[in-house]
Amino acid sequence: MKIKEIRELSEKDLRERIETERAALDQMRMNHAISPLEDSSKIGKTKKNIARMLTVLSQIENQNKK
């Protein structure tokens, strides 16, 4: 997910998306522990997407405080 797409989401949608991505990441990690994934780089990509979303969420919260 690109940063432009993330910034278009509302705060509520962003929070829901973060929770969904975290659940997917946990599931990928479990599956990878049992049997290696075909594309293990998906784990890193998912972590980066979560970090991007958290960054945008933090920016939104800081703007709302001002």
C-alpha positions in Angstrom: 0.0 0.0 0.0 1.4 3.3 -1.0 1.6 6.3 1.3 -0.8 8.3 -0.9 -3.4 5.6 -0.5 -2.8 5.5 3.3 -3.3 9.3 3.6 -6.6 9.1 1.9 -8.1 6.8 4.6 -10.0 8.2 7.5 -8.7 7.7 11.0 -11.2 5.0 11.8 -10.5 3.1 8.6 -6.8 3.4 9.2 -7.1 1.9 12.7 -9.1 -1.0 11.3 -6.6 -1.5 8.5 -3.7 -1.6 11.1 -5.5 -4.3 13.1 -6.2 -6.3 10.0 -2.6 -6.1 8.9 -1.3 -7.0 12.3 -3.5 -10.1 12.3 -2.3 -11.1 8.9 1.3 -10.6 10.0 0.8 -12.9 13.0 -0.8 -15.5 10.8 2.1 -15.3 8.3 4.6 -15.7 11.1 2.9 -18.7 12.4 2.6 -20.3 9.0 6.2 -19.5 8.3 7.3 -21.2 11.5 5.4 -24.4 10.6 6.4 -24.5 6.9 8.4 -21.8 5.1 6.5 -19.4 3.0 7.2 -19.3 -0.8 7.8 -15.6 -0.6 9.1 -14.8 2.9 9.6 -11.1 1.9 5.9 -10.7 2.4 6.5 -10.6 6.2 8.9 -7.6 5.8 6.6 -5.8 3.4 3.7 -6.2 5.8 5.8 -4.9 8.7 6.7 -1.8 6.6 3.1 -1.2 5.6 2.1 -1.3 9.3 4.8 1.1 10.1 3.7 3.5 7.4 0.1 3.4 8.6 1.2 4.0 12.2 3.2 7.0 11.1 0.3 8.5 9.2 -2.0 7.8 12.2 0.4 9.5 14.5 0.5 12.5 12.2 -3.3 12.7 12.1 -3.5 12.5 15.9 -0.9 15.3 16.3 -2.9 17.5 13.9 -6.1 16.9 15.9 -4.3 17.9 19.1 -3.4 21.3 17.7 
